[in-house]
Amino acid sequence: MKNKSIYIYDGSFINLLNLIYKLYQNKIIPLDIKDKTYQTNLFDNVINLNIQNNENIINKIINNLGNAIFNTLYKLYLSNNENKELLMFYFFGYSIKYKNKIFNLRNNELISNALKISKHIGNENHKYKGFLRFKELNNKVLYAEISPDNNILPLLVNHFKERLKNELWIIKDTKRNILAIYDRNEVYIINADDIDIKINSYSNSEKEIQELWKTFYKTVAIKERRNERCRMNFMPKKYWKYIIELEDLNEKSY
């Protein structure tokens, strides 16, 4: 039954999945679902069920609904959409009913929106795989910064964990102030305020490589064929901020 209550979760993906599963089991359709930082007003009917974080919920969803549906739910969670939790609730309910046929029900506005958001997250993650630039610090740690629209860092680290498995590296999401730290074994995603990491100056070899790369980039460019609109189609300006070869332009643009 539909009620007029807003249900609160602790902000984690696991807790949200458990809450959604609990609501669905009890046939409760919430007015909304928000994380613990939600600012309530005088007229809100807020309910905190204090749901336990049962890790088995992930395997349960994958085994019963499949990887594609689970991955869609996870990408929705990582999105910056302000209604993502409620969208996940309805998408989960439709998934129970239709299973993988849900991906063909694009005439349903809710399902269509969920799939569009999920695709957008995947596209942003894919672009950052190519646009992210590591720089070597004096302590030989590779360091990079990004500021994506969505919280793609948990997706992005899987790519670099495989590609740079023998290196020590850190990726910082400056927009959310979180760090992904890789120690040649595991990736840890933490709040940047929870650890004192000194970003020292770049190594001498890094400075040389940067200058060589900038020189190469300028040298291969053909002035007569320069097309700013075409370049921005392939590499929108929002990705330029931390790209080495565009640092001179960044100073003018930011």
Secondary structure by P-SEA (a helix, b strand, c coil): ccccbbbbccccaaaaaaaaaaaaaacccccccccccccccccccccccccccccaaaaaaaacccaaaaaaaaaaaaccccaaaaaaaaaaaaaaacccccccccccaaaaaaaaaaaaaaaaaaaaaccbbbbbccccbbbbbbbccccaaaaaaaaaaaacccccbbbbccccbbbbbbcccbbbbbcccccccccccccaaaaaaaaaaaaaaaaacccccccaaaaaaacccccccccccaaaaaaacc
